[in-house]
């Protein structure tokens, strides 16, 4: 009997048991309301699997800003709108600071690192990450100087195309990746270096595959019935293989650094971790071990590259889509405030329109629409509903960034969302692209610095045009993140 027939037989048997024994009954009293689930698939039949977060927004119109859905046999609570999401993540930060055990991520991370770790391991890794990022320049002039140098390299690379068409995704990925690499490894890669190109390919491919798995039935079934489906062929095996390849690179890197380690001259985050490893007193609870180091480096490399480079790619696409904003507003302001000098973070406060455009790039791009999944760390009564410990929670960021109460034209690219009647920069409370609370983005300050310096330097040196005949499509690619579709552009030098 072939594997597909076996799988279908298993599902039929489970379906019979499900219906016979009433597994679909709500076992909790006063749980948030939601649509009635079907056996096995739960509410998957009413979700647009290509745009599930849009489906959740539609469900919120019927069930309110807090409701439940069932994914396979697992119940989840969805939070919609700024007020609801902020109340949960900020006012009840500890109770909503968990991560659910989603099997595909468990298989990949084994609970190590930062992004998908939990409990005390997560707390230790987050404290270490935040303090070490600060130690190695986040928010300081030393790191800003490295961004200046990378901007120089990026400008030089774009000049090399001589105004001809090119696709920008790998170039932007590499430029942004070099900033986090400087913190992790104290080095940079040339844009054509096969090592960085391979690492970027692995990360982009894994994000794409995880996005596909997140949005299709197999992923839901995989998380519900991992022991039945883990052995079947599919994208999950490709993800494991590619993570293993990244692990080998990371292990080789910190193994060589361990041999050269000087406690009194810590060069980068890996050195700092290795020093902590030596200082940690062996006990039943050890956190600074090699598995945590490997996954932490992969987490920071991936997160430090993906969201910022994706936002910049949205920004360049939007500047081509709205040339009057690019030329008459942003570039005019750059000429007035900066001229031909090196853009610096201090210039931001003198450039309200450019600052508004960058914030609107983040809002409109809506890079992580579903947020990363949260979970309750204890039983909680929230908004009058009982939510038990370990419940999967989706604080829907797209509902925050498109909250009509705070944004006049939520579906449009409209920099005036961040300007008052006098043209001064204002930031609505609902601007929350980095999430909030205990699980907010650890690299938020670094990302803000990168976005301003890269964007202003590029617009200072180039005017961006679509190639003749190129159609500019603002439809995002849906997945774990939402980058724009691949596009070609021409960078025309201004000087």
C-alpha positions as CSV (number, residue, x, y, z in Angstrom):
1,X,0.0,0.0,0.0
2,X,1.5,3.4,-1.0
3,X,2.0,6.2,1.6
4,X,-0.8,8.4,0.3
5,X,-3.3,5.5,0.7
6,X,-2.1,4.8,4.2
7,X,-2.4,8.5,5.1
8,X,-5.9,8.8,3.8
9,X,-6.9,5.6,5.7
10,X,-5.5,7.1,8.9
11,X,-7.3,10.4,8.4
12,X,-10.6,8.5,7.7
13,X,-10.2,6.5,10.9
14,X,-9.4,9.6,12.9
15,X,-12.4,11.4,11.4
16,X,-14.6,8.5,12.5
17,X,-13.2,8.7,16.1
18,X,-13.5,12.5,16.1
19,X,-17.2,12.4,15.2
20,X,-18.0,9.3,17.3
21,X,-16.4,10.7,20.5
22,X,-17.1,14.4,20.1
23,X,-13.5,15.6,20.1
24,X,-14.7,18.9,18.6
25,X,-16.6,20.0,21.6
26,X,-15.4,23.0,23.4
27,X,-13.7,21.7,26.6
28,X,-13.5,25.2,28.1
29,X,-16.2,27.3,29.6
30,X,-16.5,30.9,28.5
31,X,-13.8,30.6,25.7
32,X,-13.8,33.4,23.1
33,X,-16.5,32.7,20.5
34,X,-15.8,31.7,16.9
35,X,-17.0,29.7,13.9
36,X,-18.0,26.1,14.4
37,X,-15.1,23.7,13.5
38,X,-15.3,20.6,11.4
39,X,-13.6,17.3,12.3
40,X,-9.9,17.1,11.7
41,X,-9.5,20.4,9.7
42,X,-11.2,22.6,12.3
43,X,-11.9,26.0,10.6
44,X,-9.4,25.6,7.8
45,X,-12.2,25.4,5.2
46,X,-13.2,29.0,5.9
47,X,-9.7,30.5,5.7
48,X,-8.2,31.7,2.5
49,X,-5.0,29.8,2.8
50,X,-3.1,32.3,0.6
51,X,-4.3,35.2,2.7
52,X,-5.4,33.7,6.0
53,X,-4.9,37.0,7.9
54,X,-7.4,38.7,5.7
55,X,-9.9,35.9,6.5
56,X,-9.3,36.6,10.2
57,X,-10.0,40.3,9.7
58,X,-13.3,39.3,8.1
59,X,-14.1,36.9,11.0
60,X,-13.5,39.8,13.5
61,X,-16.3,41.7,11.9
62,X,-18.7,39.0,12.9
63,X,-17.2,37.7,16.2
64,X,-15.5,40.9,17.5
65,X,-11.9,41.9,18.2
66,X,-11.2,38.7,20.3
67,X,-12.4,35.4,18.9
68,X,-11.3,31.8,18.4
69,X,-10.6,29.6,15.5
70,X,-9.6,26.0,15.3
71,X,-6.5,24.9,13.3
72,X,-6.7,21.2,12.9
73,X,-7.6,20.0,16.4
74,X,-5.9,23.0,18.1
75,X,-7.8,26.0,19.3
76,X,-6.3,29.5,18.8
77,X,-7.4,32.9,20.0
78,X,-7.1,35.8,17.6
79,X,-6.7,39.4,18.8
80,X,-7.6,42.3,16.4
81,X,-7.1,46.0,16.5
82,X,-4.6,48.2,18.3
83,X,-6.5,48.5,21.6
84,X,-7.0,44.7,21.9
85,X,-3.4,43.8,20.9
86,X,-1.8,46.4,23.1
87,X,-3.9,45.4,26.1
88,X,-2.7,41.8,25.7
89,X,1.0,42.3,24.9
90,X,1.7,45.3,27.1
91,X,-0.8,45.4,30.0
92,X,-0.7,41.6,30.3
93,X,2.8,41.1,29.0
94,X,3.8,38.2,31.1
95,X,0.6,36.2,30.5
96,X,0.9,36.5,26.7
97,X,4.7,36.1,26.4
98,X,4.8,32.4,25.6
99,X,5.4,30.6,22.3
100,X,3.2,27.7,21.2
101,X,4.7,24.3,20.5
102,X,4.3,24.2,16.7
103,X,5.9,21.0,15.6
104,X,7.6,22.2,12.4
105,X,9.4,24.9,14.5
106,X,10.1,22.5,17.3
107,X,11.8,20.1,14.9
108,X,13.9,22.8,13.5
109,X,14.9,24.7,16.7
110,X,14.4,22.1,19.4
111,X,13.5,25.0,21.7
112,X,16.9,26.6,21.4
113,X,17.9,30.1,20.4
114,X,15.7,33.2,20.8
115,X,12.7,33.4,18.5
116,X,11.0,30.1,19.2
117,X,12.4,29.3,22.6
118,X,10.3,29.4,25.8
119,X,10.3,29.8,29.5
120,X,13.7,30.4,31.3
121,X,15.8,29.6,28.2
122,X,14.1,32.4,26.3
123,X,14.5,34.8,29.2
124,X,18.2,34.0,29.5
125,X,18.8,34.3,25.7
126,X,16.8,37.5,25.4
127,X,18.7,39.2,28.3
128,X,22.0,38.1,26.8
129,X,21.0,39.3,23.3
130,X,19.8,42.7,24.3
131,X,22.9,43.4,26.5
132,X,25.3,42.1,23.9
133,X,23.7,44.0,21.0
134,X,24.2,47.2,23.1
135,X,27.8,46.3,24.0
136,X,28.6,45.8,20.3
137,X,27.2,49.1,19.1
138,X,23.4,49.1,18.8
139,X,22.4,52.7,19.2
140,X,26.0,53.9,19.3
141,X,28.2,55.8,16.9
142,X,30.5,52.9,16.3
143,X,27.8,50.8,14.7
144,X,26.5,53.8,12.8
145,X,29.9,54.1,11.2
146,X,29.7,50.5,10.0
147,X,26.4,51.3,8.4
148,X,28.0,54.4,6.7
149,X,30.6,52.1,5.2
150,X,28.1,49.6,4.0
151,X,26.1,52.4,2.4
152,X,29.2,53.3,0.5
153,X,29.5,49.7,-0.8
154,X,25.9,49.6,-1.7
155,X,26.0,52.8,-3.6
156,X,29.1,51.6,-5.4
157,X,27.4,48.4,-6.3
158,X,24.3,50.2,-7.8
159,X,26.6,52.5,-9.8
160,X,28.1,49.4,-11.4
161,X,24.8,48.8,-13.2
162,X,25.2,52.1,-15.1
163,X,21.4,52.8,-15.0
164,X,20.5,49.4,-16.5
165,X,17.8,47.2,-15.1
166,X,18.5,44.8,-12.2
167,X,16.7,42.8,-9.6
168,X,17.6,44.0,-6.1
169,X,16.6,41.3,-3.6
170,X,20.0,39.6,-3.1
171,X,21.9,43.0,-3.1
172,X,19.6,44.5,-0.4
173,X,19.7,41.3,1.6
174,X,23.5,41.2,1.5
175,X,23.9,44.9,2.4
176,X,21.6,44.6,5.4
177,X,23.0,41.2,6.4
178,X,26.5,42.7,6.7
179,X,25.4,44.9,9.5
180,X,24.3,42.0,11.7
181,X,27.2,40.0,10.5
182,X,29.5,42.7,11.9
183,X,28.0,42.2,15.3
184,X,27.9,38.4,15.1
185,X,31.3,37.7,13.4
186,X,33.1,41.1,13.3
187,X,33.4,41.0,9.5
188,X,31.6,41.7,6.3
189,X,31.1,39.8,3.0
190,X,31.5,41.1,-0.5
191,X,28.2,41.0,-2.3
192,X,29.5,38.3,-4.7
193,X,31.0,36.1,-1.9
194,X,29.6,32.6,-2.4
195,X,29.4,32.1,1.4
196,X,27.0,35.0,2.0
197,X,25.1,34.2,-1.2
198,X,24.6,30.6,0.0
199,X,23.5,31.7,3.4
200,X,21.1,34.2,2.1
201,X,19.7,31.6,-0.3
202,X,19.2,29.2,2.5
203,X,17.4,31.7,4.7
204,X,15.2,33.1,1.9
205,X,14.3,29.6,0.8
206,X,13.5,28.5,4.4
207,X,11.3,31.5,5.0
208,X,9.5,30.9,1.7
209,X,9.0,27.2,2.5
210,X,7.9,27.8,6.1
211,X,5.5,30.4,4.7
212,X,4.1,27.8,2.3
213,X,3.8,25.2,5.0
214,X,2.2,27.8,7.3
215,X,-0.5,28.6,4.7
216,X,-1.4,25.2,3.4
217,X,-3.2,22.2,4.8
218,X,-0.1,20.1,5.2
219,X,1.4,22.4,7.8
220,X,-1.8,22.4,9.9
221,X,-2.0,18.6,9.7
222,X,1.8,18.3,10.4
223,X,1.4,20.3,13.6
224,X,-1.7,18.3,14.5
225,X,-0.4,14.8,13.6
226,X,3.4,15.1,13.5
227,X,4.1,11.5,14.4
228,X,2.0,10.3,11.4
229,X,3.3,12.8,8.8
230,X,6.9,13.4,9.7
231,X,8.1,10.5,7.7
232,X,6.4,11.6,4.5
233,X,8.4,13.4,1.8
234,X,7.8,17.2,1.6
235,X,9.1,20.7,2.2
236,X,9.6,20.0,5.9
237,X,12.5,17.7,5.0
238,X,14.0,20.4,2.8
239,X,13.8,22.9,5.7
240,X,15.6,20.4,8.0
241,X,18.3,19.8,5.5
242,X,18.9,23.5,4.9
243,X,19.0,24.3,8.6
244,X,21.5,21.6,9.1
245,X,23.7,23.2,6.4
246,X,23.5,26.6,8.2
247,X,24.3,24.9,11.5
248,X,27.5,23.5,10.0
249,X,28.6,27.0,8.9
250,X,27.8,28.4,12.4
251,X,29.6,25.6,14.2
252,X,32.7,25.9,12.1
253,X,32.7,29.6,12.8
254,X,32.5,29.5,16.5
255,X,34.7,26.4,16.8
256,X,37.5,28.5,15.1
257,X,36.7,31.4,17.4
258,X,36.8,29.2,20.5
259,X,40.4,28.4,19.6
260,X,41.3,32.1,19.3
261,X,39.2,33.3,22.2
262,X,40.6,36.1,24.4
263,X,38.4,36.8,27.4
264,X,39.8,40.3,27.7
265,X,39.3,41.2,24.0
266,X,35.8,40.0,23.0
267,X,35.4,40.8,19.3
268,X,31.8,39.9,18.6
269,X,28.6,38.3,19.9
270,X,30.0,34.8,19.5
271,X,33.0,35.6,21.6
272,X,30.7,37.1,24.3
273,X,28.6,33.9,24.3
274,X,31.8,31.7,24.5
275,X,32.9,33.7,27.5
276,X,29.5,33.2,29.2
277,X,29.9,29.5,28.4
278,X,33.1,29.4,30.3
279,X,31.7,31.3,33.2
280,X,28.5,29.3,33.6
281,X,28.5,27.1,36.6
282,X,27.6,23.5,35.6
283,X,24.2,22.6,37.0
284,X,21.0,21.0,36.1
285,X,20.1,24.2,34.2
286,X,22.8,25.1,31.6
287,X,21.9,27.7,28.9
288,X,25.1,28.8,27.3
289,X,25.7,25.6,25.3
290,X,26.6,25.1,21.7
291,X,23.0,24.3,20.5
292,X,21.7,27.5,21.9
293,X,24.6,29.4,20.3
294,X,24.0,27.9,16.9
295,X,20.3,28.6,16.8
296,X,20.8,32.1,18.4
297,X,23.2,33.1,15.6
298,X,20.8,31.8,12.9
299,X,17.9,33.6,14.6
300,X,19.7,36.9,14.7
301,X,21.2,36.6,11.2
302,X,17.8,35.7,9.7
303,X,15.7,38.3,11.6
304,X,18.4,41.0,11.3
305,X,18.4,40.6,7.5
306,X,14.9,39.7,6.4
307,X,12.6,42.3,7.8
308,X,14.8,45.4,7.2
309,X,15.9,44.4,3.7
310,X,12.2,43.6,2.8
311,X,11.1,47.0,4.1
312,X,13.8,48.7,2.0
313,X,12.7,46.8,-1.1
314,X,9.1,47.9,-0.4
315,X,10.4,51.5,-0.1
316,X,12.2,51.5,-3.5
317,X,9.2,49.9,-5.2
318,X,6.9,52.5,-3.7
319,X,9.2,55.4,-4.7
320,X,9.0,54.1,-8.3
321,X,5.2,53.8,-8.0
322,X,4.9,57.3,-6.7
323,X,7.7,59.3,-8.4
324,X,6.2,62.6,-7.2
325,X,6.9,61.5,-3.6
326,X,10.4,60.4,-4.5
327,X,11.5,63.5,-6.4
328,X,9.4,66.4,-5.2
329,X,9.2,65.4,-1.5
330,X,11.9,63.0,-0.3
331,X,14.8,64.1,-2.6
332,X,14.0,67.8,-2.1
333,X,14.1,67.4,1.6
334,X,17.4,65.5,1.4
335,X,18.9,68.2,-0.7
336,X,17.7,70.9,1.7
337,X,18.9,69.3,4.9
338,X,21.8,67.0,3.9
339,X,23.0,68.2,0.5
340,X,25.9,66.1,-0.6
341,X,27.1,65.3,3.0
342,X,26.9,61.9,4.6
343,X,23.4,61.2,6.0
344,X,23.5,60.8,9.8
345,X,20.9,59.7,12.3
346,X,20.8,63.2,13.7
347,X,19.3,64.4,10.4
348,X,16.1,62.5,11.0
349,X,14.6,65.1,13.3
350,X,15.1,67.8,10.6
351,X,13.4,65.6,7.9
352,X,9.8,65.0,8.9
353,X,8.6,64.0,5.5
354,X,11.3,61.5,4.8
355,X,10.8,60.1,8.3
356,X,7.0,59.8,7.6
357,X,7.7,58.0,4.3
358,X,10.0,55.5,6.1
359,X,7.3,54.8,8.7
360,X,4.6,54.5,6.1
361,X,6.9,52.0,4.2
362,X,6.8,49.8,7.3
363,X,3.1,50.3,7.9
364,X,2.1,49.7,4.3
365,X,4.6,46.8,3.8
366,X,3.0,45.0,6.8
367,X,6.1,42.7,6.9
368,X,4.8,40.3,9.6
369,X,1.0,40.5,9.3
370,X,0.2,37.7,11.7
371,X,2.9,38.5,14.1
372,X,5.0,35.6,15.4
373,X,2.7,33.2,17.3
374,X,2.3,33.8,21.0
375,X,0.9,31.5,23.7
376,X,-0.5,32.1,27.2
377,X,1.9,31.3,30.0
378,X,-0.8,30.7,32.6
379,X,-4.6,30.5,32.8
380,X,-6.0,34.0,32.4
381,X,-9.4,35.7,32.2
382,X,-9.0,38.4,29.6
383,X,-11.8,40.7,28.4
384,X,-14.2,38.5,30.3
385,X,-13.1,35.3,28.5
386,X,-11.3,32.4,30.0
387,X,-8.1,31.5,28.1
388,X,-6.2,28.5,29.5
389,X,-2.4,28.1,29.7
390,X,-0.6,27.2,26.5
391,X,-3.3,28.5,24.2
392,X,-2.1,29.5,20.8
393,X,-2.6,33.3,20.4
394,X,-2.4,35.3,17.2
395,X,-2.0,39.1,17.9
396,X,-2.9,40.2,14.4
397,X,-0.4,42.9,13.5
398,X,-2.1,43.6,10.2
399,X,-5.2,44.6,12.1
400,X,-3.1,47.1,14.1
401,X,-1.3,48.7,11.2
402,X,-4.5,49.0,9.3
403,X,-6.7,50.1,12.2
404,X,-9.1,52.6,10.8
405,X,-9.3,54.4,14.1
406,X,-5.7,55.5,13.8
407,X,-5.0,55.5,10.0
408,X,-7.1,57.6,7.7
409,X,-6.4,55.6,4.5
410,X,-5.3,52.2,5.9
411,X,-5.2,50.4,2.5
412,X,-3.2,53.1,0.7
413,X,0.4,54.3,0.8
414,X,-0.2,57.7,2.5
415,X,2.8,59.3,4.3
416,X,0.4,61.9,5.8
417,X,-0.5,59.3,8.3
418,X,2.7,60.4,10.1
419,X,2.4,64.2,9.6
420,X,0.3,66.7,11.4
421,X,-1.5,69.7,9.8
422,X,1.8,71.7,10.0
423,X,3.9,69.1,8.4
424,X,5.6,68.0,11.6
425,X,6.2,64.3,12.2
426,X,3.8,62.5,14.5
427,X,3.6,58.8,15.3
428,X,0.2,57.2,15.9
429,X,0.0,54.9,18.8
430,X,-1.0,52.0,16.5
431,X,2.3,52.1,14.7
432,X,3.5,48.7,15.9
433,X,5.6,47.0,13.2
434,X,8.0,45.5,15.8
435,X,5.2,44.1,17.9
436,X,5.2,45.0,21.6
437,X,5.6,43.6,25.1
438,X,8.0,40.9,26.2
439,X,8.4,39.4,22.7
440,X,8.9,42.6,20.8
441,X,11.8,42.7,18.2
442,X,15.1,42.8,20.0
443,X,16.8,44.6,17.1
444,X,14.2,47.4,16.8
445,X,16.7,50.2,17.4
446,X,19.2,48.8,15.0
447,X,16.5,48.4,12.3
448,X,15.4,52.0,12.7
449,X,18.9,53.3,12.2
450,X,19.5,51.0,9.2
451,X,16.2,52.1,7.5
452,X,16.9,55.8,7.8
453,X,20.6,55.7,6.7
454,X,20.2,53.2,3.9
455,X,17.0,54.8,2.5
456,X,18.3,58.4,2.6
457,X,21.7,57.5,1.2
458,X,20.1,55.7,-1.7
459,X,17.6,58.5,-2.5
460,X,20.5,61.0,-2.2
461,X,22.5,59.2,-4.9
462,X,19.9,57.8,-7.2
463,X,16.5,58.3,-8.7
464,X,14.7,55.0,-9.1
465,X,12.7,54.2,-12.2
466,X,11.0,51.0,-13.5
467,X,12.5,49.7,-16.7
468,X,10.4,50.4,-19.9
469,X,7.4,48.2,-19.9
470,X,7.8,47.0,-16.3
471,X,4.5,46.8,-14.4
472,X,4.8,47.7,-10.8
473,X,2.7,45.3,-8.7
474,X,2.1,46.2,-5.0
475,X,0.6,42.7,-4.2
476,X,2.7,41.1,-1.5
477,X,4.0,37.6,-1.5
478,X,2.1,36.0,1.5
479,X,3.9,33.8,4.0
480,X,5.6,34.2,7.3
481,X,6.7,37.6,6.0
482,X,5.2,39.6,3.1
483,X,7.9,40.8,0.7
484,X,7.0,42.5,-2.6
485,X,7.1,40.3,-5.6
486,X,10.5,40.3,-7.3
487,X,10.8,43.3,-9.5
488,X,13.4,45.0,-11.8
489,X,14.4,48.6,-11.4
490,X,16.9,51.2,-12.8
491,X,19.0,53.3,-10.5
492,X,19.8,56.6,-12.3
493,X,22.7,58.5,-10.7
494,X,21.8,62.0,-9.5
495,X,25.3,63.4,-9.4
